[in-house]
Amino acid sequence: MKHIARTLSISICALLLAAAASFLPSQESQAGKRALSLRECLVQALANNLSLTVEAFNPAIEDAAVAEAKEEFLPEFGASLYKNRSTSLGTWGIEGTSYPYRYGYYDFTLSQKLATGTTIVLSVVNSSVNTGQKYTTINPSYEGTLQLTITQSLLKNFGPKANKAAAYQAERQKEIATAVLKAKTLEVIYETEQAYWNLYSALENLKVQESSLSQSREVLKRAREGERIGNQSALDVLTAETSVAGWEDGVVSARLLVEQSESTLRKILNLPPVSLDSIERPALTDAPSVEKIETTYDEALAAALVHRPEIVEAEKKISIAASQAGYAANQVLPQLDLTFSGWSEGQSGIKYVYENDDPINGALLYTEVGSRWDAFKQALKGKYKSWYVELDLTLPLASIFSRAGLRQARLEHQQSLAALETEKQTAAFEVAGALKELRNAEMRIRSATASRVLQEKHLAAQLQRYQLGLVDIQWLFTYQGQLASARKSEIQAAIDYRLAAARLEQVTGTTLEKKGLKFRDYEF
């Protein structure tokens, strides 16, 4: 009997030590399961994450807005065609009571707006008149006109700052959209890494629970055998059964946690959900190795002020607000426009030449036949030239008594300056917090490792006491659970360090550079 008891004790000791060893994290992927590395997950998230894909449309949309704002300075071409046929009533006895009248024209206009506040309009007009009015000396008649009109704003809308304000602000909005996209990219990268390590932790926890359950069942089996031969009591069997039930409950909870963690990662990677009947679990190839990060608060904060997308966004908003304030200041000025217009005309058609130039009493001497092109040739030669200069002044009363828009723009500019200081303060606190998390995680690694080593020694010592009959089996299960917790704490400490390092990269805006990643063709 003593020999059997000794054999059972040695077997139980061996099982518990094997259970302790099984808590060490495994880096080998199981056959038939998809192996995933952290970098593969990060690359896939950047390529397929839906929320990131949605956010990536905004810079392109703002780029189209920039192009639209610049279209204001593209040339504009216009053309029109007009024809009229009417019966005109006579007011002079010689022309009769009525006569037919036909009039038509076509014109082409090319206009160009410049950033200086200048508008240039070049127009070409050709018209024709065919009338039944008696004694008309040119009928039908053709007129050709070339006209150039230049209008220059002298106060309101003068200069590139006023006229390019919309395009300038659209460009800054595009840069803001790019900064927001970078912030979303950094967020997705961090969420991916967090989900990866959470799944790793859940898988390791499940492995601990399953290993402990397996070992507890084996101990229960041996305890029942010991009871049968009279070596162990019914209380020992009950204790082993209670331990098995507890580990079974732990396995169920651990599997649920694995499924939830995997679902979170799959959603980020835009992978389809796993079916309810599936028993497959992913095999993660990366373990939470710890690489000490050497940086100071001043270095991290300096990097954040340069690379952090929220800082860039705030600075661009200041530029927009300053531009809006400048534009509003220009818009309260009086509207003073100087216009110069010069044109050249030509006329042709079928001309009837009478004796003494008297179409009523003189005899018709001959007829000259001209065309539309002849009228244009005269206009091109500048045979009949005209011009005018005009100065227009408009003084809106609102620009004198109200100026509400200018006050609003200036207040928004001051607000944007305050917002930048707020972002800098937020960056300072988040950098400090991330460094604290990193330091605490580093200390936790040391303490968790020391705790695990002590728990292993403690379990070994209690196994010896159990062999001497100084403690019962219930205490062995207690120490086994404590060692399992120590193992999980050690793994979690390493994971927390990796997440703290990732968080530091996020709050300093250096994630892409540090990890060697790139989102599409963007240069953040």
C-alpha positions, 0 to 999 in steps of 0.5 A: 500500500505504501508503494502505491501511495508513493506512486500516486504522490509522485504521479500527482507531483509530475502532473502538476509540474507539467501543468506549470510548464504548459503555462509558458506561451507557445509560438508555434502555429497549429497545423491547418490553421491560418498563421497571422503575424502582427505585421500581416494584420497591420498591412491588411488593416491599412488595406481593407479596414472599412472605416479607414476606407471611408475616411480616405475619400475626404482628401480626394473630395477636398482636392476636387473642392480645390480644383473647383475653387481654382476654376474661377480663374479659368477662361470662360467662353460664351456664344449666343445667336439671335434672330427676329422677324417682325412687322414695324409700323411706320411713323413717317409718311414716306415709309408707308403704314408698315414694313417688314423688319428682320434682325439677327446677330451672333456673338462670341465672348471670351472672359478672363478673371485674374487674381489681381481683381481684374476682369478682361472681356473680349467680344466679337459681334456680327449683326444683320438688318434686312428691312422693307423700309423705303429709301434705306441706303444699305439693305441688308446691312451687316455690322461687325464689332470687336470690343475689349473691356477691362475692369479693375477693382481698386478697393474691394476685391483688389489683390490676390489675397482677396480673390484667391481666398477661396482657393487658399482655404480649400487647399488648407481644408484638403490638408486638414482632411489629410491630417484627419486621415493620418489620425484615423490611420494611427488609430486603426493601427493601434486598434489592430495591435491592441486587438492582436495582443488581446487575442494573443492574451485570450488564446494563452489564457484558454491554453492555461485553462485547458491545460489545467482542466486536463491535469485536474481531470487526470488528478481526479482520475488518480484520486478516485483510484486512490479512494478505491484502493483505500489510499485517499479519502472521499474528501480528496475526490470531492476536492478534485471534482470541485477543481475540475468543475472550476476549470471547466467553467474557466474553459467556457469563459476563456473560449468566449473571450477568444471568440470575442477577441477574434471577432474584434480583430476580424472586424478591423481587418474586414474579414467575414465573421466565423460561423457559430459551428467553427472550432478553428482558432487563429494561430498568432505567430508573434509573441510579446517580446519586449524591446526597451525604448529609450526616449525622454519626455522632451524628445517625445513631446518635440516629435509630437509637436511636429508629427501629431496630426491634431497639431497639424490640423489646428495649425491649418485651421489657424491659416484658414481663420487668418485668411477669412479675417483678411478677406472679411477686412477687404469686403468692408471696403467700398466697391471702386471699379475702373473700367476701360472699354474700346471697340472697333466697328465695321459695316457692309451689305448691299449699298445703293448709291444715289445721285447727290446722295439723295435717295428720295429725289436722286437717281440710283447710280449703282449698287455696291455688294458687301458681305459679313466678312467685309464688315469684319475686315473694317473692324479689324482695320480699326476704321471706326474706333470708339472707347470710354472710361468709367469709374464706379463707386458703391458704398454699402452702409453695412460696411460702415455701421455693422462690420459683423462679418469682420468681427466674427472672422477675427473672433474665429481667428483668435479661437483657432489660436486658442485651439492650437494651444489646447492641442499642444496641452493635450499632446503634452499630457498624452505624451506624459501619460504614455511614457508613464504607462511604458515605465509602469509596464516595464516595472510590471514585467520585472515584478511579474517575472519575479512573482512567477519564479517565486510561485514556481518555487513555492509550488515545488516546495508544497509538492515536497510537503505534500509528499511528506503528508504535511498538506492535502491535495486541496492546497496543491490545487490552490498553488497550481491556480496561483502559478497559473495566475502568475504566468498570465500576469507575466504574459499580460505585463509584456503585452501591456508594454507592447501596447504602451509602446504603440500608444506612445507612437500614436500620441507622438504621430510617429507610428508609420515611421517607426513601424515602416508602414505606409497608407496608399500613396499618402505622404503624411 
